[in-house]
Amino acid sequence: MSSENFSPVEEVEIFCRFCQKTLPAQLDRSIAGNGRTVDKDGTFEYSCSKCGKTFCFSGNDLMEKKEPATEQLEPRDYVTKNHYCIGETIVHKKFKENGVVVGKDHGSPTKILVRFEKSGIKKLVEDI
């Protein structure tokens, strides 16, 4: 278990299963895994800006808040064995475009929901 403090991004774009759209979501609260410190093992609850429904994500699936907020990360090539964070930009060679991770499906295997400009929402496997 990690003991380092973790601050996730305050707002992310998520695919709301209720609205069936990609919408901004605000961080509502943090639930510390060990009851004291909020770290990557904690759970973070976000609410949809349109319908108000909440979504919980592990800190391991979220990007950390960066200072200054203007710092942009380079898009990573999509590879099935990699782990991706919500809000991260990826490059898909087959679709020949960039996409933003907007959700997760924790099944077997884990899938990410990615919003592509031309191709729309796609489910891609990760962590294989």
C-alpha positions in Angstrom: 0.0 0.0 0.0 1.3 3.4 -0.9 1.7 6.0 1.8 2.5 9.0 -0.5 -0.3 11.7 -0.6 -2.1 12.0 -3.9 -4.2 14.8 -5.3 -6.3 13.9 -8.4 -7.4 16.4 -11.0 -10.5 18.4 -9.9 -12.3 18.1 -13.2 -12.2 15.3 -15.8 -14.2 14.5 -19.0 -16.0 11.2 -18.4 -18.4 9.2 -20.4 -21.6 9.3 -18.3 -23.5 6.1 -18.7 -26.8 7.8 -17.7 -26.5 10.8 -20.1 -24.8 8.6 -22.8 -22.4 11.5 -23.5 -18.9 12.6 -22.7 -19.3 15.4 -20.1 -17.2 17.3 -17.5 -17.3 15.8 -14.0 -16.2 17.4 -10.8 -14.4 15.8 -7.9 -16.9 15.4 -5.0 -14.9 13.6 -2.3 -12.0 11.4 -1.6 -12.3 8.2 0.4 -9.0 7.3 2.0 -8.2 3.6 1.7 -6.5 3.4 5.1 -8.8 6.0 6.8 -6.1 8.6 7.2 -4.1 9.6 4.1 -5.5 10.0 0.7 -3.1 8.1 -1.6 -3.3 6.3 -5.0 -5.0 3.4 -3.2 -8.0 5.6 -2.2 -11.3 6.0 -4.0 -12.4 9.3 -5.6 -16.0 10.2 -6.4 -16.8 12.4 -9.3 -20.3 13.7 -10.3 -21.6 14.4 -13.8 -22.1 18.1 -14.5 -25.4 17.4 -16.3 -27.3 14.7 -14.4 -25.4 14.8 -11.0 -24.9 11.0 -10.9 -21.7 9.9 -9.3 -18.8 7.7 -10.4 -16.1 6.2 -8.3 -12.5 5.7 -9.5 -9.4 4.3 -7.9 -6.5 6.8 -7.6 -4.5 4.4 -9.8 -7.0 5.2 -12.7 -6.7 9.0 -12.3 -4.1 11.6 -13.3 -2.5 13.6 -10.6 -3.1 17.3 -10.4 -0.1 19.1 -11.9 1.2 22.5 -11.1 1.2 24.6 -13.2 -2.1 23.4 -14.8 -0.8 24.4 -18.3 1.7 21.5 -18.4 0.6 19.1 -21.2 1.8 15.5 -21.5 2.7 14.0 -24.8 0.2 11.5 -26.1 1.2 7.9 -25.5 1.0 5.2 -28.2 -1.8 2.8 -27.4 -0.5 -0.7 -26.5 -2.7 -3.3 -24.9 -0.2 -4.1 -22.1 -0.1 -0.5 -20.8 -2.3 1.0 -18.0 -4.0 4.3 -18.8 -5.5 7.1 -16.7 -8.7 8.9 -17.2 -8.0 12.2 -18.9 -4.8 10.8 -20.6 -4.4 11.3 -24.4 -3.4 8.3 -26.5 -2.5 7.8 -30.1 -4.1 4.8 -31.9 -2.1 3.7 -34.9 -5.1 1.8 -36.5 -7.5 4.8 -36.2 -4.6 7.2 -37.1 -5.9 9.7 -34.5 -5.5 10.8 -30.9 -8.2 10.0 -28.3 -8.8 10.9 -24.7 -9.5 8.2 -22.0 -13.0 9.1 -20.6 -13.9 6.0 -18.6 -13.0 2.4 -17.4 -14.8 -0.9 -17.5 -13.2 -3.1 -14.8 -14.0 -6.6 -16.1 -11.7 -9.3 -17.4 -9.8 -7.9 -19.3 -10.0 -4.2 -18.1 -11.2 -1.9 -20.9 -10.8 1.8 -21.3 -13.4 4.0 -23.0 -11.7 6.4 -25.4 -13.3 9.4 -27.2 -11.8 9.9 -30.6 -12.7 12.9 -32.7 -13.6 11.0 -35.9 -14.2 7.5 -34.6 -16.3 8.4 -31.6 -16.3 6.4 -28.3 -14.4 3.1 -28.5 -13.7 0.4 -25.9 -10.0 -0.7 -25.9 -8.4 -3.4 -23.7 -5.6 -2.5 -21.3 -3.3 -4.2 -18.8 -3.0 -7.5 -20.8 
